Amino acid sequence: MKQLKTIILFFLCVVIYQPIKAQQTLEELFNSREYYVVIDTLSKKKETQKLSLDELFYLTKSYGRTRQYSNGLVFSNKMTKEAMRLKDTTNLVRAFNLMAENLIDLNEIQKGIEYCEKVAPIFREKDSIAYQSLCFKWGMLYYHNDDFKKAHKIYNNITYPKYRKLSLFTNNYALTLMGLEKWDEAIVYLKKTLKQSDDRNHNVHYSNIGLAYIRKGSWKNAKMYLDSAAMSLTESSTLYNKKSLYEHYFDLYRSQNKLIEASGYLDYIEDTNEEIFRQKISEKIHALESSDKQLKVANRRETTLIKQVKVIDNRLEIAEKQKIWGAFLLLLLTVALLSALFVFKYRNIKTAHEHIQTEQRLLRSQMTPHFIFNSLSVLQGMILNKEDKKAIIYLSKFSKLLRLILENSREKLVPLKQELKALQNYIDLQNMRGQNGFNYSLIVDEKLNNINVLVPPMLMQPFVENAIEHGFKNNMENAEISLKISLEDNKLVCLIKDNGLGINATKQNTNSKKKSLSTQITAERLKIISKELKVETGVIIEDRSIYKEQGTLVTLTLPYKIEPEDA
């Protein structure tokens, strides 16, 4: 409802108030010094639309021209951020200059210096003209901070011929020289400024030349230029310029020990200070009166608009209520449908998850009876053959493996070190079964030794078992299995490599349907655990013949979780 009222109010404002300057561009309005029109136009626009970089530029400049420096600083900052977002270096440079200009106007000298030092390295070689434009503000910030050496250095960075001919450059450069007490050089540049500037600024330049001669001790020349400054004062000359001139006269007479004359100019300075104070008070009163008038006009306009809105509001109230109820019912229906869909989807996922978990438990439990039977048969053979020592070692490893399998089967995640220990016991037992045996190696990334990594149990064992049972047929000689576990790019990767028959030959000799089911269950298990732990998983089985080698290579990306070590 409030949004509707706002739209109607805005529409009526447009109908009632149509600015005469509406057809002019922002640049034309700014150049014709219609700063308040620019501010009013863009302030209204930004309430409903995002301002472009050009619009932000003219709005910021207009705030500066109307001495609303705080607002100018806010919008120069917005322009900087927008230009950086769009990677628009041209407007970024313009924004930097505006920011420095506003900081000077606000007398935030130290902040201005820090800002210029921060942004200066951003300028590229092709931005050198814009960089030199920034130097005008940067140098004066150092000057106002009484750091004349740095101010002079910054102004020496301005090498563009057009800039060096400007009266702004020659005057400011002369001021830095005066700060360094290089009076003769300063006088040269001040006289250049005098030739280039308008008559309305002559009193300032005459006064500065007079001050330079005072510092040199050339009283006659100082008096001549100060008198010229006094003669060039007009009604439009500012009180600050008059005060500066009186202060220079005071310095001249005091330096010559002419205390009576100096005392007279102290009176002038005091009178001027009082005028400046009264002027400031008058400006503040004028600003308050102007604000009060604008507020009264705005209130009258608002009263008129409110009356017109009430007429329309009564007609729209019933339709608005119907619209709200319709939207509410639609929202309620949408929420109900989404909730039902969510519950249905959740039940399906839960059922599938439970089904796969059951399959996982069945798959892990399949190993135990079969493996126990085979292991006991091997143990029986060792005892019958009176291989007592070997039987004791075998029995020890077998019992440790059984205990680890039972412990691990109850947990979703177990320490990697514990899982590798179980896997090594399993490999040792399998190695003791055959006549020829096989060589194996286990390499673990050193990074994994210093962290507590948890992994799902019984993920690596099936691939090792496949290599032993299907890859090493007929007790082949020089059989080898190598396992390498590493942590790279936040992935825990296990490489299982053997030099057996190879996956292609194995497929021809085994039940491919059984094997594909085992692979599918493992893949589904990896997928579920991957979602739970939010890590990448996967399994790739390759015949090493593609690398002109013999055997099978399994690349297993394991799901894992890192837990802090116990204190």
C-alpha positions in Angstrom: 0.0 0.0 0.0 2.8 2.4 0.9 4.6 1.6 -2.4 1.4 2.4 -4.3 1.1 5.8 -2.5 4.7 6.6 -3.3 4.2 5.9 -7.0 1.1 8.1 -7.1 2.9 10.9 -5.2 5.8 10.7 -7.6 3.5 10.8 -10.6 1.6 13.8 -9.3 4.9 15.6 -8.6 6.0 15.1 -12.2 2.6 16.4 -13.5 2.6 19.5 -11.2 6.3 20.4 -11.3 8.1 20.3 -14.6 11.5 22.0 -14.6 12.2 24.5 -17.3 15.6 23.0 -17.7 14.4 19.5 -18.2 15.5 19.2 -21.8 19.1 20.2 -21.0 21.8 17.6 -20.5 23.6 17.3 -17.2 26.8 18.7 -18.7 24.9 21.8 -20.0 23.2 22.3 -16.7 26.6 22.0 -14.8 28.4 24.3 -17.2 25.7 26.9 -16.9 26.2 26.7 -13.1 22.7 25.2 -12.4 24.2 23.1 -9.6 21.0 22.9 -7.5 19.0 21.7 -10.6 21.6 18.9 -11.2 21.4 17.9 -7.5 17.6 17.9 -7.5 17.3 16.0 -10.7 19.7 13.3 -9.8 18.6 13.0 -6.2 15.1 12.2 -7.5 16.4 9.7 -10.0 18.5 7.8 -7.5 15.4 6.9 -5.5 14.2 4.7 -8.3 17.2 4.0 -10.5 20.9 3.4 -10.2 22.9 6.4 -11.3 25.5 6.0 -14.0 29.2 6.9 -13.5 28.7 10.2 -15.5 25.7 11.0 -13.3 27.6 10.3 -10.1 30.4 12.5 -11.4 28.2 15.6 -12.0 26.3 15.0 -8.8 29.6 14.9 -6.8 30.9 18.0 -8.6 27.6 19.9 -8.0 27.8 19.1 -4.3 31.3 20.5 -4.2 30.3 23.7 -6.1 27.5 24.3 -3.5 29.9 23.7 -0.6 28.1 20.5 0.4 31.4 18.7 0.8 30.3 15.8 3.0 27.7 14.8 0.4 30.3 15.2 -2.3 32.6 12.8 -0.3 29.9 10.2 0.0 29.1 10.2 -3.8 32.8 10.3 -4.8 33.3 7.2 -2.7 30.2 5.5 -4.4 31.7 6.5 -7.8 35.0 4.9 -6.9 33.4 1.6 -5.9 31.2 1.5 -9.0 34.1 2.3 -11.4 36.2 -0.5 -9.7 33.3 -2.9 -10.1 33.0 -2.1 -13.8 36.8 -2.0 -14.2 36.3 1.5 -15.8 39.8 3.0 -15.3 38.9 6.4 -16.9 36.1 7.0 -14.4 38.1 5.5 -11.6 40.7 8.2 -12.2 38.0 10.9 -12.2 36.6 9.5 -8.9 40.1 9.6 -7.3 40.5 13.3 -8.2 37.0 14.1 -6.8 37.8 12.3 -3.6 41.0 14.2 -3.1 39.2 17.5 -3.9 36.5 16.8 -1.3 39.0 15.9 1.4 40.8 19.2 0.8 37.5 21.2 1.0 36.6 19.4 4.2 40.1 20.3 5.6 40.7 16.5 6.1 44.4 17.1 5.2 45.9 13.9 6.8 43.1 11.7 5.4 43.6 13.3 2.0 47.3 12.6 2.0 46.8 9.0 3.0 44.2 8.6 0.3 46.5 10.1 -2.4 49.4 7.9 -1.3 47.1 4.8 -1.5 45.7 5.4 -5.0 48.8 6.8 -6.7 50.3 3.4 -7.5 47.0 2.4 -9.2 47.6 4.9 -12.1 49.0 3.3 -15.2 51.4 4.9 -17.7 48.6 5.8 -20.1 46.8 7.5 -17.2 49.7 9.9 -16.7 47.7 13.0 -17.5 45.0 12.0 -15.0 47.8 11.2 -12.5 49.2 14.7 -13.0 45.8 16.2 -12.4 45.7 14.4 -9.1 49.1 15.9 -8.3 47.5 19.4 -8.1 45.4 18.3 -5.1 48.0 16.0 -3.7 50.7 18.7 -3.7 48.4 21.2 -1.9 47.5 18.6 0.7 51.2 18.4 1.6 51.5 22.2 1.5 48.6 22.6 3.9 50.2 20.0 6.1 53.4 22.2 6.1 55.4 19.4 4.3 56.7 21.8 1.7 59.5 19.4 0.5 57.0 16.7 -0.5 54.6 19.3 -1.9 57.4 20.6 -4.1 58.4 17.1 -5.2 54.8 16.2 -6.1 54.4 19.4 -8.2 57.6 18.5 -10.1 55.8 15.4 -11.3 53.5 17.7 -13.3 55.3 17.7 -16.7 52.4 18.1 -19.1 53.1 21.4 -20.9 49.5 22.5 -20.9 49.2 22.0 -17.1 52.5 23.8 -16.4 51.2 26.9 -18.2 48.1 27.1 -16.1 48.0 29.9 -13.5 46.9 27.3 -11.0 50.2 25.5 -11.4 52.5 28.5 -11.4 50.7 29.9 -8.3 50.7 26.7 -6.3 54.3 25.9 -7.4 55.4 29.3 -6.2 53.7 28.6 -2.8 55.7 25.4 -2.4 58.9 27.4 -3.2 57.9 29.9 -0.6 57.5 27.1 1.9 61.1 26.0 1.1 62.2 29.7 1.5 63.3 29.8 -2.1 62.1 33.4 -2.4 63.7 34.4 -5.8 62.3 31.3 -7.6 58.9 31.9 -6.0 58.8 35.5 -7.1 59.5 34.4 -10.7 56.6 32.0 -10.7 54.3 34.5 -8.9 55.0 37.1 -11.6 54.1 34.5 -14.3 50.9 33.9 -12.4 50.2 37.6 -12.3 50.4 37.8 -16.1 48.2 34.7 -16.7 45.4 35.3 -14.2 42.2 37.4 -14.3 42.2 41.0 -12.8 39.9 39.8 -10.0 42.8 37.6 -8.6 45.5 40.2 -9.0 45.3 41.3 -5.3 46.1 37.8 -4.2 49.2 37.5 -6.4 50.4 41.0 -5.6 50.1 40.2 -1.9 52.0 36.9 -2.2 54.8 38.6 -4.2 54.9 41.3 -1.4 55.2 38.5 1.2 58.1 36.9 -0.7 60.0 40.3 -0.7 59.3 40.7 3.0 61.0 37.4 3.6 63.9 38.5 1.5 64.2 41.7 3.5 63.5 43.8 0.4 61.2 46.3 2.1 60.8 48.7 -0.8 59.7 46.1 -3.3 57.5 44.5 -0.7 55.7 47.8 0.0 55.3 48.4 -3.7 53.6 45.1 -4.3 51.5 45.2 -1.2 50.2 48.7 -2.2 49.4 47.3 -5.7 47.4 44.5 -4.0 45.6 47.1 -1.9 44.7 49.1 -5.0 43.4 46.0 -6.8 41.0 45.2 -4.0 37.4 45.5 -5.2 34.0 45.1 -3.6 33.9 41.4 -4.8 37.2 40.7 -3.1 36.8 38.2 -0.2 37.3 39.1 3.4 39.9 36.4 3.6 42.0 38.1 0.9 41.7 41.4 2.7 42.8 39.8 6.0 45.8 38.1 4.3 46.9 41.5 2.8 46.6 43.2 6.2 48.6 40.4 7.8 51.4 40.9 5.2 51.4 44.7 5.9 51.7 43.8 9.6 54.7 41.5 8.9 56.3 44.3 6.8 56.1 47.0 9.5 56.9 44.6 12.3 60.0 43.4 10.4 61.1 47.1 10.1 60.3 47.7 13.8 57.7 50.2 12.9 55.4 49.2 15.7 52.9 52.1 15.4 52.1 51.2 11.7 52.1 47.5 12.6 49.6 48.1 15.4 47.3 49.9 13.0 47.1 46.8 10.8 46.4 44.7 13.9 43.2 46.7 14.3 42.4 46.1 10.6 42.9 42.4 11.1 40.7 42.3 14.2 37.9 44.3 12.4 38.2 41.9 9.4 37.9 38.9 11.7 34.7 40.3 13.2 33.3 40.8 9.7 34.2 37.3 8.8 32.5 36.0 11.9 29.4 38.1 11.1 29.4 36.8 7.5 29.5 33.2 8.7 26.6 33.9 11.1 24.7 35.6 8.3 25.3 32.7 5.9 24.1 30.2 8.5 20.9 32.3 9.2 20.3 32.6 5.5 20.7 28.8 5.1 18.3 28.2 7.9 15.7 30.7 6.4 16.1 29.1 3.0 15.6 25.7 4.5 12.6 26.9 6.4 11.1 28.4 3.2 11.8 25.2 1.2 10.2 23.2 4.0 7.0 25.3 4.0 6.7 25.0 0.2 7.3 21.3 0.5 4.6 21.0 3.2 2.1 22.9 1.1 2.8 20.7 -1.9 2.6 17.6 0.3 -0.8 18.7 1.7 -2.2 19.2 -1.8 -0.9 15.9 -3.0 -2.2 14.0 0.1 -5.7 15.3 -0.6 -5.5 14.1 -4.2 -4.1 10.8 -3.1 -6.9 10.2 -0.6 -9.5 10.3 -3.4 -7.5 7.7 -5.4 -6.7 5.8 -2.2 -10.4 5.1 -1.4 -11.0 3.7 -4.8 -8.0 1.4 -4.7 -8.4 0.2 -1.1 -10.8 -2.6 -1.9 -8.9 -3.8 -4.9 -5.7 -3.7 -2.9 -7.2 -5.9 -0.2 -8.4 -8.4 -2.8 -5.0 -8.5 -4.3 -3.3 -9.1 -1.0 -5.7 -12.0 -0.1 -5.2 -13.5 -3.6 -1.4 -13.2 -3.2 -1.6 -14.7 0.3 -3.7 -17.7 -0.9 -1.3 -18.3 -3.8 1.6 -18.2 -1.5 -0.1 -20.6 0.9 -0.8 -23.0 -1.9 2.8 -22.7 -3.2 4.2 -23.4 0.3 1.9 -26.4 0.7 2.9 -27.9 -2.7 6.6 -27.3 -2.0 6.3 -28.9 1.4 4.6 -32.0 0.0 7.2 -32.2 -2.7 10.0 -31.9 -0.1 8.5 -34.6 2.2 8.1 -36.9 -0.8 11.6 -36.3 -2.0 13.0 -36.6 1.5 11.3 -40.0 2.0 12.6 -41.3 -1.3 16.2 -40.2 -0.5 15.9 -41.6 3.0 14.6 -45.0 1.7 17.4 -45.1 -0.9 20.0 -44.2 1.7 18.8 -46.9 4.1 18.8 -49.4 1.2 22.3 -48.6 0.2 23.5 -48.7 3.8 22.0 -52.2 4.2 23.8 -53.3 1.0 27.0 -51.8 2.3 26.7 -53.7 5.6 25.9 -56.9 3.7 28.8 -56.4 1.3 31.3 -55.8 4.2 29.9 -58.8 6.1 30.3 -61.1 3.1 34.1 -61.0 3.5 34.1 -62.3 7.1 32.8 -66.0 6.9 34.5 -66.6 3.6 37.8 -65.1 4.7 37.7 -66.8 8.1 37.1 -70.2 6.5 40.1 -69.7 4.1 42.3 -68.4 6.9 41.5 -71.3 9.2 42.2 -73.7 6.4 45.6 -72.1 5.8 46.3 -72.2 9.6 45.3 -75.8 9.7 47.7 -76.6 6.9 50.6 -74.8 8.7 49.9 -76.8 11.9 49.8 -80.1 10.0 53.0 -79.2 8.3 54.5 -78.5 11.7 55.2 -74.9 10.7 54.7 -73.7 14.3 56.4 -70.4 14.2 54.7 -69.5 10.9 51.4 -70.6 12.3 51.9 -68.4 15.5 52.7 -65.3 13.3 49.7 -66.1 11.1 47.4 -66.5 14.0 48.6 -63.3 15.6 48.0 -61.3 12.5 44.6 -63.1 11.9 43.3 -62.2 15.4 44.4 -58.6 15.0 42.7 -58.3 11.7 39.5 -59.8 13.0 39.4 -57.4 15.9 40.0 -54.4 13.6 37.3 -55.6 11.2 34.8 -55.9 14.0 35.7 -52.5 15.5 35.7 -50.8 12.1 32.4 -52.3 10.9 30.5 -50.5 13.7 31.7 -47.0 12.6 31.0 -44.9 9.5 34.4 -43.3 9.7 37.7 -44.7 11.2 41.2 -43.3 11.4 43.2 -43.7 8.2 46.1 -45.1 10.2 43.8 -47.8 11.7 42.3 -48.7 8.3 45.8 -49.0 6.8 46.9 -51.2 9.7 43.9 -53.5 9.0 44.7 -53.5 5.3 48.4 -54.3 5.9 47.4 -57.3 8.2 45.1 -58.5 5.4 47.8 -58.3 2.8 50.3 -60.0 5.1 47.8 -62.9 5.7 47.1 -63.2 2.0 50.9 -63.2 1.3 51.5 -66.1 3.7 48.9 -68.3 1.9 50.5 -68.7 -1.5 53.7 -70.6 -2.3 55.4 -67.9 -4.2 53.8 -65.0 -2.4 54.0 -61.4 -3.7 55.8 -58.2 -3.0 53.9 -55.2 -1.8 54.7 -51.6 -0.8 52.6 -49.0 1.1 53.6 -45.3 0.7 51.8 -42.7 2.7 52.1 -38.9 2.1 54.2 -37.3 4.9 51.5 -34.6 5.2 49.1 -37.3 6.5 51.3 -38.2 9.4 50.6 -34.9 11.2 46.8 -34.8 10.9 44.0 -37.0 12.1 42.3 -38.2 8.9 39.1 -40.3 9.1 37.9 -42.5 6.2 35.1 -45.0 5.6 36.2 -48.6 6.4 36.6 -51.4 3.8 36.8 -49.1 0.7 40.4 -50.1 -0.3 40.3 -53.8 0.7 38.0 -55.0 -2.2 40.4 -53.6 -4.8 43.4 -55.2 -3.2 41.4 -58.5 -2.9 40.6 -58.3 -6.6 44.3 -57.9 -7.5 45.3 -60.9 -5.4 42.4 -63.2 -6.2 41.9 -62.4 -9.9 45.1 -60.7 -11.0 47.7 -63.1 -9.6 46.5 -66.4 -11.1 48.4 -69.7 -11.0 50.9 -68.4 -8.3 52.6 -66.2 -10.8 56.2 -65.2 -10.0 57.4 -61.7 -9.2 53.9 -60.6 -8.4 53.8 -57.0 -7.0 51.1 -54.7 -5.4 51.8 -51.1 -4.5 49.6 -48.7 -2.7 50.3 -45.0 -2.6 48.1 -42.6 -0.5 48.5 -38.8 -1.0 46.6 -35.6 -0.2 46.7 -33.2 -3.1 44.4 -30.2 -3.8 42.2 -31.3 -0.9 41.7 -34.7 -2.5 42.7 -38.0 -0.7 43.9 -40.3 -3.5 44.8 -43.9 -3.2 46.6 -45.6 -6.2 46.5 -49.4 -6.2 48.8 -50.9 -8.8 49.5 -54.5 -9.6 51.4 -56.4 -12.3 48.9 -59.2 -12.7 46.8 -60.2 -15.7 45.1 -56.9 -16.1 41.5 -55.9 -15.9 40.8 -56.8 -19.5 42.0 -60.3 -19.1 40.3 -60.6 -15.7 36.9 -59.7 -17.1 37.1 -62.7 -19.5 37.7 -65.1 -16.6 35.2 -63.7 -13.9 31.6 -63.2 -13.5 31.2 -59.7 -15.0 27.7 -59.3 -13.6 28.9 -59.9 -10.1 31.8 -57.5 -10.6 29.7 -54.7 -12.1 27.3 -55.0 -9.1 30.2 -54.7 -6.6 31.5 -51.7 -8.5 28.0 -50.1 -8.7 27.5 -50.5 -4.9 30.9 -49.1 -4.2 30.2 -46.1 -6.5 26.8 -45.5 -4.8 28.5 -45.7 -1.4 31.1 -43.2 -2.5 28.4 -40.9 -3.8 26.4 -40.8 -0.5 29.5 -40.4 1.7 30.8 -37.7 -0.6 27.6 -35.7 -0.1 27.7 -36.2 3.7 31.3 -35.1 4.0 31.2 -32.5 1.1 34.4 -33.8 -0.6 35.1 -35.1 -4.1 35.2 -38.9 -4.6 35.5 -41.4 -7.4 37.0 -44.6 -8.7 38.8 -45.2 -12.0 39.9 -48.8 -13.0 42.4 -49.0 -15.9 44.3 -51.8 -17.7 48.0 -50.8 -17.6 48.4 -52.0 -21.1 47.3 -48.5 -22.2 50.6 -47.3 -20.6 52.5 -50.2 -22.3 52.7 -51.9 -18.9 51.2 -55.1 -17.4 48.5 -55.2 -14.7 45.7 -53.0 -13.3 45.7 -49.5 -12.0 43.0 -48.3 -9.6 42.7 -44.6 -8.8 40.4 -44.3 -5.8 39.5 -40.8 -4.6 38.5 -41.4 -1.0 36.0 -39.5 1.0 37.6 -38.2 4.2 37.2 -35.9 7.2 40.0 -34.2 9.2 39.6 -34.0 13.0 41.9 -32.1 15.4 44.3 -34.2 17.3 43.4 -34.8 21.0 45.2 -32.4 23.3 
